[in-house]
């Protein structure tokens, strides 16, 4: 459904195209009129938010999925070995 409402947006191009191409921020209606915020401030904040998202997304996985698989196989083999002995 298409609405006839016009919104102000800030589009930030991604420095790392493998993750996403661009981030789109939709401005509040009163963003420029209140609190003395300039357009440059808004663009800087959008860039900061986008780069913060990239930093948060990296490095969260301490154990890779292959390591989970290997650990599961090792535990299954250990359980099987114990079952065969008993």
N, CA, C and O atoms as a GROMACS GRO file, in nm:
protein
  344
    1UNK      N    1   0.085  -0.117   0.000
    1UNK     CA    2   0.000   0.000   0.000
    1UNK      C    3   0.090   0.124   0.000
    1UNK      O    4   0.188   0.130   0.074
    2UNK      N    5   0.057   0.220  -0.081
    2UNK     CA    6   0.133   0.344  -0.091
    2UNK      C    7   0.054   0.454  -0.024
    2UNK      O    8  -0.064   0.473  -0.050
    3UNK      N    9   0.122   0.528   0.064
    3UNK     CA   10   0.057   0.640   0.129
    3UNK      C   11   0.107   0.769   0.069
    3UNK      O   12   0.219   0.775   0.018
    4UNK      N   13   0.027   0.871   0.073
    4UNK     CA   14   0.064   1.000   0.016
    4UNK      C   15   0.132   1.092   0.116
    4UNK      O   16   0.120   1.214   0.105
    5UNK      N   17   0.204   1.035   0.212
    5UNK     CA   18   0.269   1.115   0.314
    5UNK      C   19   0.416   1.130   0.279
    5UNK      O   20   0.483   1.032   0.246
    6UNK      N   21   0.465   1.250   0.285
    6UNK     CA   22   0.606   1.278   0.257
    6UNK      C   23   0.686   1.276   0.387
    6UNK      O   24   0.646   1.337   0.486
    7UNK      N   25   0.795   1.206   0.386
    7UNK     CA   26   0.882   1.196   0.503
    7UNK      C   27   1.022   1.244   0.465
    7UNK      O   28   1.063   1.233   0.349
    8UNK      N   29   1.093   1.297   0.563
    8UNK     CA   30   1.233   1.333   0.542
    8UNK      C   31   1.317   1.216   0.588
    8UNK      O   32   1.296   1.161   0.696
    9UNK      N   33   1.412   1.178   0.505
    9UNK     CA   34   1.496   1.064   0.536
    9UNK      C   35   1.643   1.101   0.519
    9UNK      O   36   1.679   1.194   0.447
   10UNK      N   37   1.728   1.025   0.588
   10UNK     CA   38   1.872   1.033   0.572
   10UNK      C   39   1.917   0.894   0.529
   10UNK      O   40   1.887   0.795   0.596
   11UNK      N   41   1.989   0.887   0.417
   11UNK     CA   42   2.039   0.760   0.365
   11UNK      C   43   2.190   0.760   0.383
   11UNK      O   44   2.260   0.848   0.334
   12UNK      N   45   2.240   0.658   0.454
   12UNK     CA   46   2.383   0.645   0.480
   12UNK      C   47   2.433   0.523   0.403
   12UNK      O   48   2.384   0.412   0.423
   13UNK      N   49   2.529   0.544   0.314
   13UNK     CA   50   2.589   0.434   0.238
   13UNK      C   51   2.682   0.355   0.329
   13UNK      O   52   2.753   0.414   0.411
   14UNK      N   53   2.682   0.226   0.315
   14UNK     CA   54   2.763   0.139   0.401
   14UNK      C   55   2.907   0.133   0.350
   14UNK      O   56   2.930   0.121   0.230
   15UNK      N   57   3.004   0.141   0.441
   15UNK     CA   58   3.142   0.122   0.398
   15UNK      C   59   3.174  -0.024   0.369
   15UNK      O   60   3.270  -0.054   0.298
   16UNK      N   61   3.095  -0.116   0.423
   16UNK     CA   62   3.116  -0.259   0.404
   16UNK      C   63   2.995  -0.315   0.332
   16UNK      O   64   2.894  -0.345   0.396
   17UNK      N   65   3.003  -0.330   0.201
   17UNK     CA   66   2.888  -0.372   0.120
   17UNK      C   67   2.850  -0.518   0.140
   17UNK      O   68   2.745  -0.562   0.091
   18UNK      N   69   2.932  -0.595   0.211
   18UNK     CA   70   2.898  -0.736   0.234
   18UNK      C   71   2.782  -0.750   0.331
   18UNK      O   72   2.707  -0.848   0.325
   19UNK      N   73   2.765  -0.653   0.419
   19UNK     CA   74   2.661  -0.663   0.521
   19UNK      C   75   2.532  -0.598   0.474
   19UNK      O   76   2.427  -0.663   0.471
   20UNK      N   77   2.539  -0.472   0.436
   20UNK     CA   78   2.423  -0.404   0.381
   20UNK      C   79   2.469  -0.291   0.290
   20UNK      O   80   2.582  -0.244   0.301
   21UNK      N   81   2.382  -0.248   0.200
   21UNK     CA   82   2.417  -0.144   0.105
   21UNK      C   83   2.401  -0.005   0.163
   21UNK      O   84   2.486   0.083   0.144
   22UNK      N   85   2.292   0.015   0.235
   22UNK     CA   86   2.267   0.147   0.290
   22UNK      C   87   2.172   0.136   0.409
   22UNK      O   88   2.096   0.040   0.423
   23UNK      N   89   2.178   0.237   0.494
   23UNK     CA   90   2.087   0.246   0.608
   23UNK      C   91   1.998   0.368   0.585
   23UNK      O   92   2.045   0.474   0.544
   24UNK      N   93   1.871   0.352   0.612
   24UNK     CA   94   1.775   0.460   0.591
   24UNK      C   95   1.717   0.500   0.725
   24UNK      O   96   1.659   0.418   0.796
   25UNK      N   97   1.733   0.626   0.760
   25UNK     CA   98   1.681   0.681   0.884
   25UNK      C   99   1.567   0.776   0.850
   25UNK      O  100   1.583   0.866   0.768
   26UNK      N  101   1.453   0.756   0.912
   26UNK     CA  102   1.337   0.843   0.891
   26UNK      C  103   1.334   0.946   1.003
   26UNK      O  104   1.328   0.910   1.121
   27UNK      N  105   1.338   1.072   0.967
   27UNK     CA  106   1.343   1.180   1.066
   27UNK      C  107   1.207   1.206   1.126
   27UNK      O  108   1.104   1.191   1.060
   28UNK      N  109   1.208   1.244   1.250
   28UNK     CA  110   1.084   1.288   1.314
   28UNK      C  111   1.041   1.420   1.250
   28UNK      O  112   1.124   1.494   1.197
   29UNK      N  113   0.914   1.448   1.256
   29UNK     CA  114   0.861   1.569   1.196
   29UNK      C  115   0.922   1.695   1.256
   29UNK      O  116   0.943   1.794   1.185
   30UNK      N  117   0.950   1.692   1.384
   30UNK     CA  118   1.001   1.811   1.453
   30UNK      C  119   1.153   1.809   1.470
   30UNK      O  120   1.206   1.887   1.549
   31UNK      N  121   1.224   1.723   1.399
   31UNK     CA  122   1.368   1.708   1.420
   31UNK      C  123   1.445   1.835   1.386
   31UNK      O  124   1.536   1.873   1.460
   32UNK      N  125   1.411   1.901   1.279
   32UNK     CA  126   1.484   2.021   1.239
   32UNK      C  127   1.431   2.147   1.304
   32UNK      O  128   1.504   2.245   1.320
   33UNK      N  129   1.306   2.146   1.342
   33UNK     CA  130   1.246   2.268   1.396
   33UNK      C  131   1.270   2.286   1.546
   33UNK      O  132   1.266   2.398   1.596
   34UNK      N  133   1.294   2.176   1.617
   34UNK     CA  134   1.310   2.187   1.762
   34UNK      C  135   1.455   2.164   1.804
   34UNK      O  136   1.532   2.101   1.732
   35UNK      N  137   1.490   2.214   1.916
   35UNK     CA  138   1.617   2.194   1.987
   35UNK      C  139   1.741   2.238   1.910
   35UNK      O  140   1.852   2.195   1.944
   36UNK      N  141   1.726   2.321   1.810
   36UNK     CA  142   1.841   2.378   1.741
   36UNK      C  143   1.933   2.278   1.674
   36UNK      O  144   2.054   2.301   1.669
   37UNK      N  145   1.880   2.169   1.623
   37UNK     CA  146   1.960   2.067   1.557
   37UNK      C  147   1.973   2.104   1.410
   37UNK      O  148   1.874   2.132   1.342
   38UNK      N  149   2.096   2.102   1.360
   38UNK     CA  150   2.118   2.134   1.219
   38UNK      C  151   2.113   2.008   1.134
   38UNK      O  152   2.117   1.896   1.186
   39UNK      N  153   2.103   2.026   1.004
   39UNK     CA  154   2.101   1.913   0.912
   39UNK      C  155   2.234   1.837   0.919
   39UNK      O  156   2.237   1.715   0.906
   40UNK      N  157   2.343   1.909   0.938
   40UNK     CA  158   2.474   1.845   0.951
   40UNK      C  159   2.481   1.757   1.076
   40UNK      O  160   2.539   1.649   1.072
   41UNK      N  161   2.422   1.803   1.185
   41UNK     CA  162   2.417   1.724   1.308
   41UNK      C  163   2.340   1.594   1.287
   41UNK      O  164   2.378   1.488   1.337
   42UNK      N  165   2.232   1.604   1.213
   42UNK     CA  166   2.148   1.486   1.187
   42UNK      C  167   2.224   1.385   1.104
   42UNK      O  168   2.218   1.265   1.132
   43UNK      N  169   2.296   1.430   1.001
   43UNK     CA  170   2.374   1.339   0.917
   43UNK      C  171   2.486   1.274   0.997
   43UNK      O  172   2.510   1.154   0.983
   44UNK      N  173   2.553   1.351   1.081
   44UNK     CA  174   2.659   1.295   1.165
   44UNK      C  175   2.605   1.189   1.260
   44UNK      O  176   2.667   1.084   1.279
   45UNK      N  177   2.490   1.216   1.320
   45UNK     CA  178   2.429   1.120   1.412
   45UNK      C  179   2.388   0.992   1.338
   45UNK      O  180   2.404   0.882   1.392
   46UNK      N  181   2.335   1.005   1.216
   46UNK     CA  182   2.297   0.888   1.137
   46UNK      C  183   2.420   0.804   1.103
   46UNK      O  184   2.415   0.682   1.112
   47UNK      N  185   2.530   0.869   1.065
   47UNK     CA  186   2.654   0.796   1.034
   47UNK      C  187   2.707   0.727   1.159
   47UNK      O  188   2.754   0.613   1.152
   48UNK      N  189   2.700   0.795   1.273
   48UNK     CA  190   2.748   0.736   1.397
   48UNK      C  191   2.664   0.613   1.435
   48UNK      O  192   2.718   0.511   1.477
   49UNK      N  193   2.534   0.625   1.419
   49UNK     CA  194   2.445   0.512   1.452
   49UNK      C  195   2.471   0.392   1.360
   49UNK      O  196   2.472   0.278   1.405
   50UNK      N  197   2.491   0.420   1.231
   50UNK     CA  198   2.517   0.311   1.136
   50UNK      C  199   2.651   0.244   1.164
   50UNK      O  200   2.660   0.121   1.159
   51UNK      N  201   2.754   0.322   1.193
   51UNK     CA  202   2.884   0.261   1.221
   51UNK      C  203   2.882   0.188   1.355
   51UNK      O  204   2.951   0.087   1.371
   52UNK      N  205   2.804   0.237   1.452
   52UNK     CA  206   2.790   0.167   1.579
   52UNK      C  207   2.724   0.032   1.562
   52UNK      O  208   2.759  -0.064   1.630
   53UNK      N  209   2.628   0.024   1.471
   53UNK     CA  210   2.562  -0.103   1.443
   53UNK      C  211   2.662  -0.203   1.386
   53UNK      O  212   2.659  -0.320   1.422
   54UNK      N  213   2.749  -0.157   1.296
   54UNK     CA  214   2.849  -0.247   1.238
   54UNK      C  215   2.946  -0.297   1.344
   54UNK      O  216   2.982  -0.415   1.344
   55UNK      N  217   2.988  -0.210   1.435
   55UNK     CA  218   3.082  -0.251   1.540
   55UNK      C  219   3.016  -0.351   1.635
   55UNK      O  220   3.081  -0.446   1.678
   56UNK      N  221   2.888  -0.330   1.668
   56UNK     CA  222   2.820  -0.423   1.759
   56UNK      C  223   2.803  -0.560   1.697
   56UNK      O  224   2.809  -0.661   1.767
   57UNK      N  225   2.781  -0.565   1.566
   57UNK     CA  226   2.756  -0.692   1.500
   57UNK      C  227   2.878  -0.781   1.488
   57UNK      O  228   2.866  -0.902   1.476
   58UNK      N  229   2.996  -0.722   1.492
   58UNK     CA  230   3.119  -0.798   1.477
   58UNK      C  231   3.169  -0.847   1.612
   58UNK      O  232   3.153  -0.780   1.714
   59UNK      N  233   3.229  -0.964   1.611
   59UNK     CA  234   3.296  -1.014   1.729
   59UNK      C  235   3.205  -1.071   1.837
   59UNK      O  236   3.252  -1.098   1.948
   60UNK      N  237   3.080  -1.089   1.810
   60UNK     CA  238   2.990  -1.143   1.912
   60UNK      C  239   3.001  -1.294   1.923
   60UNK      O  240   2.972  -1.350   2.029
   61UNK      N  241   3.040  -1.359   1.818
   61UNK     CA  242   3.050  -1.505   1.821
   61UNK      C  243   3.188  -1.545   1.867
   61UNK      O  244   3.286  -1.532   1.793
   62UNK      N  245   3.195  -1.594   1.988
   62UNK     CA  246   3.322  -1.642   2.039
   62UNK      C  247   3.346  -1.784   1.993
   62UNK      O  248   3.461  -1.823   1.968
   63UNK      N  249   3.239  -1.862   1.980
   63UNK     CA  250   3.250  -2.000   1.936
   63UNK      C  251   3.178  -2.012   1.802
   63UNK      O  252   3.058  -1.985   1.792
   64UNK      N  253   3.250  -2.052   1.702
   64UNK     CA  254   3.194  -2.065   1.568
   64UNK      C  255   3.100  -2.186   1.562
   64UNK      O  256   3.114  -2.278   1.642
   65UNK      N  257   3.006  -2.186   1.467
   65UNK     CA  258   2.915  -2.300   1.454
   65UNK      C  259   2.988  -2.433   1.432
   65UNK      O  260   2.942  -2.537   1.480
   66UNK      N  261   3.099  -2.432   1.361
   66UNK     CA  262   3.175  -2.556   1.339
   66UNK      C  263   3.228  -2.610   1.472
   66UNK      O  264   3.238  -2.731   1.491
   67UNK      N  265   3.262  -2.521   1.563
   67UNK     CA  266   3.310  -2.566   1.694
   67UNK      C  267   3.198  -2.630   1.774
   67UNK      O  268   3.220  -2.728   1.845
   68UNK      N  269   3.076  -2.574   1.763
   68UNK     CA  270   2.960  -2.636   1.828
   68UNK      C  271   2.938  -2.777   1.774
   68UNK      O  272   2.910  -2.870   1.849
   69UNK      N  273   2.950  -2.792   1.643
   69UNK     CA  274   2.931  -2.922   1.580
   69UNK      C  275   3.036  -3.021   1.630
   69UNK      O  276   3.004  -3.135   1.665
   70UNK      N  277   3.162  -2.977   1.633
   70UNK     CA  278   3.269  -3.065   1.678
   70UNK      C  279   3.250  -3.103   1.825
   70UNK      O  280   3.271  -3.219   1.863
   71UNK      N  281   3.210  -3.008   1.907
   71UNK     CA  282   3.185  -3.037   2.049
   71UNK      C  283   3.070  -3.135   2.064
   71UNK      O  284   3.077  -3.225   2.148
   72UNK      N  285   2.965  -3.120   1.988
   72UNK     CA  286   2.852  -3.212   1.993
   72UNK      C  287   2.890  -3.353   1.952
   72UNK      O  288   2.848  -3.451   2.013
   73UNK      N  289   2.970  -3.361   1.844
   73UNK     CA  290   3.016  -3.493   1.800
   73UNK      C  291   3.105  -3.559   1.905
   73UNK      O  292   3.096  -3.679   1.928
   74UNK      N  293   3.192  -3.480   1.967
   74UNK     CA  294   3.279  -3.534   2.071
   74UNK      C  295   3.198  -3.585   2.189
   74UNK      O  296   3.226  -3.693   2.242
   75UNK      N  297   3.098  -3.509   2.232
   75UNK     CA  298   3.014  -3.553   2.343
   75UNK      C  299   2.934  -3.677   2.307
   75UNK      O  300   2.917  -3.767   2.390
   76UNK      N  301   2.885  -3.683   2.184
   76UNK     CA  302   2.810  -3.801   2.141
   76UNK      C  303   2.901  -3.924   2.138
   76UNK      O  304   2.860  -4.033   2.179
   77UNK      N  305   3.024  -3.905   2.090
   77UNK     CA  306   3.120  -4.017   2.086
   77UNK      C  307   3.156  -4.062   2.226
   77UNK      O  308   3.168  -4.182   2.252
   78UNK      N  309   3.173  -3.966   2.317
   78UNK     CA  310   3.204  -4.000   2.455
   78UNK      C  311   3.087  -4.076   2.518
   78UNK      O  312   3.108  -4.176   2.587
   79UNK      N  313   2.967  -4.029   2.495
   79UNK     CA  314   2.848  -4.098   2.549
   79UNK      C  315   2.836  -4.238   2.491
   79UNK      O  316   2.802  -4.332   2.564
   80UNK      N  317   2.862  -4.255   2.364
   80UNK     CA  318   2.855  -4.386   2.301
   80UNK      C  319   2.962  -4.478   2.359
   80UNK      O  320   2.936  -4.596   2.383
   81UNK      N  321   3.082  -4.423   2.380
   81UNK     CA  322   3.192  -4.504   2.437
   81UNK      C  323   3.159  -4.552   2.577
   81UNK      O  324   3.185  -4.667   2.611
   82UNK      N  325   3.103  -4.464   2.657
   82UNK     CA  326   3.064  -4.501   2.794
   82UNK      C  327   2.954  -4.606   2.792
   82UNK      O  328   2.957  -4.700   2.870
   83UNK      N  329   2.858  -4.589   2.703
   83UNK     CA  330   2.748  -4.686   2.692
   83UNK      C  331   2.798  -4.824   2.650
   83UNK      O  332   2.745  -4.925   2.695
   84UNK      N  333   2.901  -4.828   2.565
   84UNK     CA  334   2.955  -4.957   2.520
   84UNK      C  335   3.031  -5.027   2.633
   84UNK      O  336   3.031  -5.150   2.641
   85UNK      N  337   3.096  -4.948   2.719
   85UNK     CA  338   3.171  -5.007   2.830
   85UNK      C  339   3.077  -5.064   2.935
   85UNK      O  340   3.101  -5.172   2.990
   86UNK      N  341   2.969  -4.992   2.961
   86UNK     CA  342   2.875  -5.038   3.063
   86UNK      C  343   2.788  -5.143   3.003
   86UNK      O  344   2.701  -5.196   3.071
   0.00000   0.00000   0.00000
